[in-house]
């Protein structure tokens, strides 16, 4: 007689976005088959058994904002950023941090060869298949053109054939940003195809103007990246994008909201009944502008390791206000924005020196073995430093330590932010993001708190292909003990158990976070509701 279960988790404190209960979970053929107070000895025969010892058992993390295998070589000398993590190393890091599903970005450029979104996705998918993944994965599509024929003919195919139900648009970066009218074109097409619109909201003109003024004063060291992007830059862009979305009644999600001002704009729109959602990330709760001065002196180029966009908030006081946004629902999801660039590679952070003529004057072209010596004597310029930091592995432990263990959020809110809401927003629910019969058996099991010894993190403990972590030395009060993907133990007690091709591509459907609120303004004298008549 075949075993009833392949895997059983006993003595767990089961947490979903709505409930906490003490029960056991039975898994068969990669799916959750049943939850029960206990199982009989006969039901346990032949099953792999994991004793959670009273610790939290949660749905596996869904990280909806991860950059892997992306080339951002947009510098004047052809350098610029190149993601240091491919699908193998990035997903290895994800699974070690309790994440079982990631959504990454297939990126359109303005090159004619990237005009077709379908070809962009096909080429990006080949990169994923080349190495395989330790976790399940899907794609967003970054759109930087408003070609009418492509939007009309290819968006339906992306949904039908690829299950890609989300697109990302930019209000900054010269090579990616769209004008307001172009934004409306893409958002209108996305709405007609039930595609969730993600927006990187920073005012590109404000950034460019401030950058030029800083450079004219010789203020080019890494720290000045933050001064080129004060909170008002995000504040203006979120307001503008909300107005555009309201005009055509298009649901939007703001990615990596990092300022109190941006969060307040989102909250105000939500109070109006608009379908406006927000994502935030760990760096906005654990770093400040002072971290851009962390190493040695304000002008030390090593501070380039801390550069991301938007930058962290100016002060610790901002952290507390943002924590309120986590607990009251302003922030819908909590992602990593894992954007990994090495410090010892020409296409990593050092491009901030190598692209800067003043720093390279009189220098011979250098190879990677000479980079460290070069970086110790050259200042570089923040304009050319790739914007992004690693974080897919530390995302869940940071939120556990900083918010759950401190009482700022409940266990249920933790699950909502890190798993359930991302799954709902991006068309993965209930396959992912919950613990119910029929769902994928994706779990993160924590250590029992009483038996866990807090530790200070070092980069050597992590599994990414990055030579630093922004959270070096930070004290953690828990870490995933087990990560289970569709019933298979992928990570256990500090070791990778699974194989790199255990992860699968996941097709997604439309968002399940609900239609436009009945409170939303439909008066054609104020919004363009007539577009849909």
Secondary structure, 3 states (H helix, E strand, C coil): CCCCCCEEEEEEEEECCCCEEEEEEEEECCEEEEEECCCCHHHHCCCEEEECCCCEEEECEEECCEECCCEECCCCCCCCEECCCCHHHHHHHHHHCCEEEEEEEEECCCCHHHCCHHHHHHHHHHHHHHHCCCCEEEEEEECCCCCHHHHHHHHHHHHHHHCCCEEEEECCCCCCECCHHHHHHHHHHHHHCCCEEEEECCCHHHHHHHHHHHHHCCCCCCCHHHHCCCHHHHHHHHHHHHHHHHHHCCCEEECCCCCHHHHHHHHHHHHCCCCEEEEEECHHHHCCHHHHHCCCCCCCHHHHHHCCCCCCCCCHHHHHHHHHHHHHCCCCEEECCEECCCCCCCCCCCHHHHCCHHHHCCCCCCCHHHHHHHHHHCCCCHHHCCCCECCCCCHHHHHHHHHHCCCCCCHHHHHHHHHHHHHHHCCCCCCCCCCCCCCECCEEEECCHHHCCCEECCHHHCCCCCCCCCCCCCEECCCEEEEEECCEEEEECCEECCCHHHCCECCCCCCCCCCCCCCCCCCCCCCCHHHHC
